[in-house]
Amino acid sequence: MAKAAQKVTLSPSRDIPFDKLVLSQSNVRRIKAGISVEELAEDVARRGLLQGLNVRPVLDADGVETGTFEIPAGGRRFQALSLLVKQKRLAKTAPIPCIVRDAASEILAEDDSLAENMQRVALHPLDQFRAFQALREKGQGEEAIAAAFFVTPQIVKQRLKLASVAPALLEVYAEDGMTLEQLMAFTVNPDHARQAQVWDAVKNSWNKEPYAIRRMLTETSVRASDRRAVFVGVDAYEAAGGVVLRDLFQGDDGGWLEDPALLDRLVSEKLQAEAEALASDGWKWIEVATDLPYGYSHGLRRLAGDPAPMTDEESAAHATLLAEYRALEEEYSGQDEYPEEIDARLGQLEMAMEALERRPMIYAPAEVGRAGVFVTLDRDGGLAVYRGYVRPEDEPREETAVQEGDGADAKGQGGDVGVSSWNPSATSVGGTVITSGGQPIGADLSEEEDDGALKPLPERLVMELTAHRTLALREAIGRSPDVALTLLLLKLVTDTFRTSSASGSCLEASVRHVYMSAQAPDLKDSVVAKLVDERHAAWESDLPLGDDAALWDYLTVLDQGSRLALLAHCLSFGINALHEKVNPYGAGISASGLTRRMAHADLVARAVDLDMVEAGWEPTVDGYLNRVPKARILEAVREAKGEGTAQLLDHLKKGEMATEAERLLKGSGWLPEVLRRTDLAAQDGDAVGEGQGEDAGEPDDIDLPAFLTADLPDGDASMMAAE
């Protein structure tokens, strides 16, 4: 016969006055966690008590009920009620809904307390996201939601952003198919189709880290920290209809601009507006470019202007700043270092004085009419204007001298073959030509009229006559070393500071300026580039480049040391140590030619004692580490810091490994093989090869980040780093 199911009897509920309730020592919760009592009290005051208290009668020594009830489960709710009573917002005798356990129950009070806390199931995060979304859809604002649940408005925005991810991906998250961090990464781009496309691409991939998802979702966008975005301004971009993607969960440097084409158009328009404003100064041409390549001014003559004098107001302001600067220096001269606020003030004074001392240049009007300007962006997104460059074809040329008399050509004088005479008025006809990428975007240059130059002698006759002169000059130069050196310098200076193809020369010796077709974006801002530019500018300011006769006289009287220094500077522009792709079909460099070039370059490097570390090269994430396989990164760390340090990195993802390797290699002196000198290889087993880092093999402890050592027992991290 089947046994009858036992009937379940629930504990009765009743309202008990607050002053008849006391906390029980059987409550298992001892550690405060989660929402505070103060916040819970405010919630009870707002919406009432959502859950009653679990209580038991308090018995006296004889087992008789005393009329007081203890609370083994619901202690935090009771504390919140107590706070409201203390604040006189709740009466002491207010009825409190309670579930009353029979005093004779076999269930222990600790059992009830533990069960109430352990059997609670936390709300799934997705349910919370959707609940916040439902509250907002029903008219509750983000601030109100934040206040109701005691969180910041930023957290509410984050939860709402998570709820806005593509529904298909939310279902994947609900079924534990992706992590919360991965879901956060998908909020960067609101395009549901793109989100689904990226998830399909990464869900079966070995690399579905959040950073990889963010990179894929923003790969066609431009960071707000990009210099183009800084130049235009994010507000102007948005005003033009551009969309900015934001990451609410980690730093995003201002977000990503989703429409690069719009951004480039805004940059072009703003640069063109700046160029049009400069056109009123009378420049012959203005070249507009977002990027100027290294060597953009090669072959152009730079005008030597005079700095504009300060106005009376500027002079007075400069004198005031200088007086304050000197007074502070004198006041704190006896101290080892300046106080922080004084050091900051001195820096402000220096910047203010430098701003006044940077004077605009004033050029001769005639020179302005044949010169031009480059308008571009600097590395920080500011406007950069480089004024006063003269192209070879715009240089003044002397007209052929014509003897007055019967109208016939003077004996022995012929017009310049293939060269039109320069007309001073021709450079000032028409407006300034504004170009971008060599294409005009402003007014067209007016064509020069026929200047009526005399026709040259017959070409055959000129060739025969100049052949005689050429042979005579060869003989004379062959016995005049000083003149030969001056002539070589004249030609090399012309090649270096102007252009050999346009200026012409009677000497078939030249330096061909070698341009780097493949170069890192920061090459033009490197230490060596600045040194070359400074040396070039120093010579350029001294050389009379506009007049070959004056330049000849200048080079003739130059002392021998300066002549050789100038010779070295000019020759340096012909150095070509570039590795180029070998072309097996004859065009370009051959394999044997490339081998000889690199060996030749190494000979020169030894002769000048080249040190690429001193030259400023360092292995950075963008410049090297992110562009080589992980094995190369580990090899670099191993050579610079030892095998133990390399082992600590080998479990990392590529991006994290590159970032950490950059930190470890900074200042180590490590170089990739292609930048090392073969003559500085290790001399014995204990020596460290050139470019392998100063710390290779050293047992010193390395300051490793916590995420590399968190799982290691005490002492293991330093032992591994010292292996």
Buried (B, 14 or more C-beta within 10 A) or exposed (E): EEEEEEEEEEBEEBEBBBEBBEBBEBBBBEEEEEBEBEEBBBBBBEEEBEEBBBBBBBBEEEEEEEEBBBBBBBBBBBBBBBBBBEEEEBEEEBEBEBBBBEEEEEEEBBBBBBBBEEEEEEEEBBEBBBBBBEBBEEEBEBEBBBBBBBBEBEBBBBBBBBBBBBEEBBEBBBEEEBEEEBBBBBBBBBEBEBBBEBBEEBEEEEEBBBBBBBBBBBEEBBBBEBBBBBBBBBEBBEEBEBBBBBBBBEEBEBBBBBBBEBBBEBBBEBBBEBBBEBBEEBBBBBBBBBEBEBBBBBBBBBBBBEEEEBEEEBEEBBEEBBEBBEEBEEEBEEEEEBEEEBEEBBEEBEEBBEEBEEEEEEBEEEBBBBBBBBBBBEEEBEEEBBBBBBBBEBBBEEBBEBEEEEEEBEEEEBBBEEEEBBBEEBBBEEBBBBBBEEEEBBEEBEEEEEEEBBEBBEEEEBEEEEEEEEEEBEEEBEEEEEEBBBBBBBBBBBBBBBBBEEBEBEBEEBBEBEEEEEBBEEBBEBEEBEEBBEBBEEBBEEBBBBEBEEBBEBBBEBEEEEBEBBBEBBBEBBEBEBEEEEEEEEEEBEEEEBEEBEEEBBEEBEEEEBBBBEEEBBBBBEBBBBEBEBEEBBBBBBBBBBBBBBBBBEEBBBBBBBBBBBEBBEEBBBBBEEBBBEEBEEEEEEEBBBBBBEBBEBEEEBEBEEEBBEEBEEEEBBEBBBE
